[in-house]
């Protein structure tokens, strides 16, 4: 992504997160919350964490949370939510490719609807792998390439309309090749997350452990 593209994406998300209401609600993604319960708390990185619903939830469960996003408006809302919940999170605003986190630092990474342009999404996944310690866990849910008919029929369910920004199970398996695959599935789910994820959608769910 060039700087012009980054600025355009930032403006889109600043506009969405600039409203008083939380675009995707204040409650965590159900899959993320359920999978997090199975793990011992440690250090977790939340890329594209938006208004912080997932990162803040992790903090309430005892995790040391680092969140990041392009949107400064998202950070403002996330810190407000953290305050409401009585927790602290470290939230960094910037392009994930340019952020310098220590290699092998995190025990888990939460990729929840972290959709990126086709030319960078695999590069970002590969960078994130370097930030995960051996034995660390990736928790992933995002719209699948089969989601297009769902969002066409019901725009309220949200998600990119560009198929190249969506995922297949094969792409996810390739990006995290060598991981111990705990779960990799495509499912049709009912989403009720704020105003922008409402209705049926097709998603990829992945839980993987980085090899020791």
N, C-alpha and C positions, 0 to 999 in steps of 0.2 A: 504494500500500500504506500502510495506517495503521500506527501504532506497534505495535499489538497483533499485526498480521499479521507485522511484521518480527521481533518477539520470538518468535513461534511458529516462524517459519522458522529463526531463529538456534538455537533449542533443538533442533530436528530435526537440524540439521547438527552442532551441538556433540555431540549424542548419538552420531551416526554416526562422527564423527572422534575421539571420545574413547577409542576402543578402541586397543589396541596395534598391531593390524594396519592396514595402509593400505587403506581401503575400496575404492579403485579401483586398487590396486597402486602400485608406485614407477616403473613404466615409462611413458613418455609415450604419449599417444594416437597411433596409427600414422599417421593422416592428418596430424595436426599436425606430427609429426616429419618426414614426407616433404616437406611443403610448406615447412617452415622451412629445409630444406637448400637450397632454391632461392633464398633471400634472403641479402643481405649483412647481417651483424649490425648492430644499432643499438639503439634504445630500444623495448621492447615492453611493452604493458600486458596483463595477464592477469586479466580480471574473473572472479569466481566460480572462483578457482583452487584452492579446497579445500585438500587436503593437499600441493599444490604440485608434483605430478608433471610437469606441463607447463612451469610456470615455471622449475623447477629444471633441467629438460632444456635449455630455451632458454639459461639461464645457462651451462651446460656448453659451449654452442656459441658463447659469446662475447657474448651479448646482455646489455644492461643491463635487468634485469627489475624491473618494478613489478607486484606481485600484489595482489589485494584480494578480500575475502570477508566475509560476515557473521560467520563462525565464528572465534572466538579459538582453539578447539581445532584448527581447520584450520591456522592460522598456526603453532601450536606444532609440529605435525607437519611442515609445510613447511620450517621453519627447521632442524629435525632432519635432514631429507632433504638440504637444502642443505649442511649441515655434513658429512654422509656423502660428498657428492659434491665437497667442496672448493670450493664456490662461495658467493657471497652474493646474496641477493635482498632487495629492499625490499618488505615485506608490510604492507599497511594493512588493519585491520579496520574495517568499517563498511558502511553502506548506500551503494551505488554512486551513487545519485542525490544524496547529500549530500556526497560526496567532491569536493574541489576540486583537480583536476589542471590544469596549464597547457594552454590551448588550443593545438592544433597541435604538441604536444610529442613525440608518439610516432611512430615509424617503422612500427610494426605493432601490431595488436591481435589477441589470440588468444581467440576465443569458442568454447570447447570444452565442450559440454553445459552451456552457461550458460542454463538454463531459468528464466524469470521469469513471474510472474502476467500474465495477458492484458492487464490494464489498464496495465501499466508496460513491457512488453517493447519495444514500438516506441519509447517515450520514451527508454528506456535506450540503444537503438541510436542514436537521433538525438543523444543526448548524447555517446556514444562517437565519433561522426563528427567532432564539434568538437574532440576531443582528438587526432585523427590529423592529421599534417601532410599537405599536398598531395603526392600520389604515394605516400602510405602504404598499407599492405596490411592487409586484414582476412582472417583465417583462421578459418573457421567450420565446426563440425560439431555437429549436434544432432539429436535424434529428430524424425522427421516426423509429420505427422498420421496417416499410415498405419501408425504404430507400434503403435497400440492393440491390434490382434489379436495382435501378437507378445508384448507384455508380459502380455496376458490369458492366452495359452497358456503362457508361461514367465516368471513374475514375476522370475526371477533375471537376466533381461536388463536390468531396471531401466527408469527413465524415468518421467515423469509419466503418470498415468492420466487426467488432465484434458486433453482434446483442445485446449483453448484455450491451454495452455502449450506445445503442440507447434507445429511450423512446417510451412509449405508453401513450395515454391520461389517461388511468387508473392508471399508475404508477405516473404520475404527480399529478393527483387528490389525490392519496393516500399520497404522500409526503407532500402535502400542505393541508391536511385534516383540515377542520375547517375554511379555508379561504373563504371569499366571492368571488366566481368565477365570474369574469367580462367577461372573454373569455376563452374558452378551445376548441381548434379545431385542427384537422389534415388536412393539405392541401398539394397539390402539387403546388410548386412555381418554378418560374424561377429565378435562382440566377446569378448575375453578380458582384461578389465580388473578385476583384483581380485575381490572377492566380489559386486559389485553390478552389473557389466556382463558377463554371461556368457550367450552365445547369440546367435541371429540377431535383428537389429533393422533397422528402416527409418530411414534418416538422410538429412538434407539436408547437402550439402557445398557450401561457397561460398568462393571466393577472389576478392576484388575490390580494385581499386586506386582510391583517392580521386583525383578529377581534379586536375590541376595548376592 
